Amino acid sequence: MDRNPSPPCNDAEEEEGDAVGNTVYSKHWLFSVLTRLVEVIAPAEPDPAANPEGARTELDEEMENDICKVWDMSMDEDVALFLQEFNAPDIFMGVFAKSKCPRLTEICVGILGNMACFQDICMSISKDENLGQVLLQRLCDSDSPTLLETSRLLLTCLSQPEVASVWVERIRENPSVYDCVCFIMSSSTNVELLVKVGEVVDKLFDLDEELMLNWIKNGTCHSVGPSVDDSPEELPEFKIVPCILEAAKQVRSDNPEGLDVYMHILQLLTTVDEGIQAIDMPLIGSLIRILQYMEGCGKRAVDNSKESEQEETGRTDVNEEDFHLKILKDICCELLSNMLQELTKENTLEGLHQGHLNEQTCSCAFQNLLPLYSASVESFLEVLREADQTLADNLEKCFPSLKAHT
C-alpha cells in the first residue's frame, strides 16, 4: 500500500468536530462513502435491464476512487476506529453476500485487512463468527486480487497472539480451507499470491501441530471450491506436499525469498513422522534441482562480480544475492539431509526408477551436504548400496572421504 491520498474536503467550511480523531480526514465524507456503498449493493430501484441479476459487476470511476481512498486512509488507527464505530464490517458483509463486482470485494477485504492491524479491532473482527466464516469463504474466490487481500488479512490475524487460536480453530473446522489453499498452490501462476498463501500455511503449521497433522493426512475431501458463479464446483483430491512443491516450483525463479517460505513449510513437515512419510521422492528430486539451480546462480554471480568489480553498487548487489542464496542453500541442505536419513531400500529403488536419483543428482547432493551432514550421507549410501551397488561404488570413488568411513 504505497498510496497516500490527499484528505477529502468539503466545498463548504468543515464543521467543528468533523475531523476523524487527530487526522484531517472528514467524518462526513467517510460516512457519505459508506452510505453510497450500501446503495451500490442494495439499490432502492435496481435496473434489471442493466444486469439480469440486478447487481453491478463493475464500479463507476468516482465510487472506485473514493472507496480506494478509504482503503488507504484505513491504515490510520483513528480512521480504522471510526469505520469500526460505524459498523463498516457489517457493510462489508453485505458486499460479500450481494456484490458481483470483484474489484469491490477486493477493496473491502483490503480495508478489513488494514483495520485488523490494530489489536482491538482485530479482536472484534475475529470474534464475529459470521464475519469469520464469510472471510474464509473468500479463499474459494476466483479473483486473484481478492485472494491476495484475504490471505493478507488472515496472516495479520494469525500474527496476533490474542486471536490466533480463534482462527486456527475456525480453519480446522472448515475443510474447504484446505481444499482452496491446495487449489491455489497447485494452480495459480500469481507469484505474489503464492508467497502470501505460503506465509499463511507456514504460520498455521507453526502455530498448531495438530492442524498440520490433519492436513498431512488429508486428501480425501471434495469440498466446494473456486467458481465464477454461484454454482458449486467440485475440487479434485489434493495432497498437501505435491501442492506445496508445485507452488515452490512456480515461485523459485521469480521470488527467492518466497521460496524460503515454502522450504520452511517443508522443514516443519519433517518434524513429525507423518510429514516425513508424506514427503516422497519427487521432493528429494526437487531439492536437488534447487541446489543445482543455486550452483548456476553462484557461478553467474561470480562472473558478474568480475565484470563489475570496479563498481561499488555491483558488489553490493552480488553480496545481497549471495546472502539470500546461502540462507536458501542452508535450508535445502538441512531438509535434504533429514530426508535422506529416512529413506528405505524401497524408497530408494522407487527414486532410481523414477529418475529422481542417479549419479548426477546424488553427486550434487553429496557435494552440498559434505562434510557438515556426513552422517546422513553415509546412512543413505548404506541403503543405496543395497539398491544399486554399482552406483554406490561410483559415488564412493568420487567422494573418497566416504570410503574412509565405510
ZICORVEN-V856681 format. One record per backbone hydrogen bond with DSSP energy under -1.0 kcal/mol. CO is the residue of the C=O (numbers start at 1). NH is the residue of the N-H. E is the energy in kcal/mol with one decimal. If there is no record, write none. Layout:
BEGIN
CO NH E
CO NH E
END
This chain:
BEGIN
15 18 -1.8
18 27 -3.2
20 23 -2.5
25 20 -2.3
26 30 -2.1
27 31 -3.0
28 32 -2.0
29 33 -1.9
30 34 -2.2
31 35 -2.3
32 36 -2.3
33 37 -2.1
34 38 -1.9
35 39 -1.8
36 40 -1.7
37 41 -1.6
38 42 -1.9
47 50 -1.2
47 51 -1.2
51 54 -2.6
60 64 -2.5
61 65 -2.5
62 66 -2.3
63 67 -2.8
64 68 -2.0
65 69 -1.6
66 70 -1.9
67 71 -1.9
68 72 -2.3
69 73 -3.0
70 74 -2.0
72 75 -1.5
73 76 -2.3
76 80 -2.6
77 81 -2.7
78 82 -2.0
79 83 -2.6
80 84 -2.1
81 85 -2.5
82 86 -2.0
83 88 -2.9
84 87 -1.6
87 91 -1.6
88 92 -2.6
89 93 -1.8
90 94 -1.6
91 95 -1.7
92 96 -2.7
93 97 -1.9
94 98 -2.3
95 99 -2.6
101 105 -2.0
102 106 -2.7
103 107 -2.2
104 108 -2.3
105 109 -2.4
106 110 -2.4
107 111 -2.4
108 112 -2.1
109 113 -2.3
110 114 -1.9
111 115 -2.6
112 116 -2.3
114 117 -1.3
115 118 -1.7
118 122 -2.8
119 123 -2.3
120 124 -1.9
121 125 -2.9
122 126 -2.6
123 127 -1.9
127 129 -1.1
128 132 -2.8
129 133 -2.4
130 134 -2.3
131 135 -2.5
132 136 -1.9
133 137 -1.7
136 139 -1.5
137 140 -1.8
138 141 -1.7
143 147 -2.2
144 148 -2.5
145 149 -2.1
146 150 -2.5
147 151 -2.4
148 152 -2.2
149 153 -2.3
150 154 -2.5
151 155 -2.5
152 156 -2.1
153 157 -2.2
154 158 -2.8
155 159 -1.3
157 160 -1.5
160 163 -1.7
160 164 -1.7
163 167 -1.5
164 168 -2.4
165 169 -2.3
166 170 -2.0
167 171 -2.7
168 172 -2.4
169 173 -1.7
171 174 -1.2
174 177 -1.8
175 179 -1.5
176 180 -2.8
177 181 -2.7
178 182 -2.4
179 183 -2.5
180 184 -2.4
181 185 -2.5
182 186 -2.3
183 187 -1.5
184 188 -2.5
190 194 -2.5
191 195 -2.5
192 196 -1.9
193 197 -2.8
194 198 -2.3
195 199 -2.1
196 200 -1.8
197 201 -2.4
198 202 -2.8
199 203 -2.2
200 204 -2.5
201 205 -2.7
202 206 -2.0
203 207 -2.0
204 208 -2.3
208 212 -1.8
209 213 -2.6
210 214 -2.3
211 215 -2.4
212 216 -2.2
213 217 -2.2
223 235 -1.0
233 225 -1.9
239 243 -1.5
240 244 -2.3
241 245 -2.5
242 246 -2.2
243 247 -2.1
244 248 -2.5
245 249 -2.4
246 250 -1.7
247 251 -2.0
248 252 -1.6
251 255 -2.9
255 259 -1.9
256 260 -1.5
257 261 -1.1
258 262 -1.3
259 263 -2.4
260 264 -2.1
261 265 -1.9
262 266 -2.2
263 267 -2.0
264 268 -2.3
265 269 -2.0
266 270 -1.4
268 271 -1.6
269 272 -1.2
272 276 -1.9
273 277 -2.4
274 278 -1.6
275 279 -1.4
280 283 -1.3
280 284 -1.0
281 285 -2.5
282 286 -2.3
283 287 -2.9
284 288 -2.2
285 289 -2.1
286 290 -2.2
287 291 -2.1
288 292 -2.4
289 293 -2.6
290 294 -2.6
291 295 -2.0
292 296 -1.8
293 297 -2.1
294 298 -2.8
295 299 -2.0
296 300 -2.2
297 301 -2.5
298 302 -2.0
299 303 -2.2
300 304 -2.6
301 305 -2.3
302 306 -1.8
303 307 -1.8
304 308 -1.8
308 311 -2.2
311 315 -1.7
312 316 -1.9
313 317 -2.2
314 318 -2.0
315 319 -2.2
316 320 -2.4
317 321 -2.4
318 322 -2.9
319 323 -2.1
320 324 -1.9
321 325 -2.5
322 326 -2.2
323 327 -1.8
324 328 -2.3
325 329 -2.6
326 330 -2.5
327 331 -2.1
328 332 -2.5
329 333 -2.8
330 334 -2.2
331 335 -2.3
332 336 -2.9
333 337 -2.6
334 338 -1.9
335 339 -1.9
336 340 -2.6
337 341 -1.6
344 348 -2.4
345 349 -2.5
346 350 -2.1
347 351 -2.4
348 352 -2.5
349 353 -2.3
350 354 -2.4
351 356 -1.4
351 357 -1.7
358 362 -2.6
359 363 -2.1
360 364 -2.0
361 365 -2.3
362 366 -2.9
363 367 -2.6
364 368 -1.6
365 369 -2.2
366 370 -2.5
369 373 -3.2
371 374 -1.5
373 377 -2.0
374 378 -2.8
375 379 -2.1
376 380 -2.3
377 381 -2.4
378 382 -1.7
379 383 -1.5
380 384 -2.8
381 385 -2.1
383 387 -1.3
384 388 -3.7
388 392 -2.2
389 393 -2.4
390 394 -2.4
391 395 -2.2
392 396 -1.9
393 397 -1.8
394 398 -1.5
395 399 -1.7
399 402 -1.9
400 404 -1.5
402 405 -1.2
END
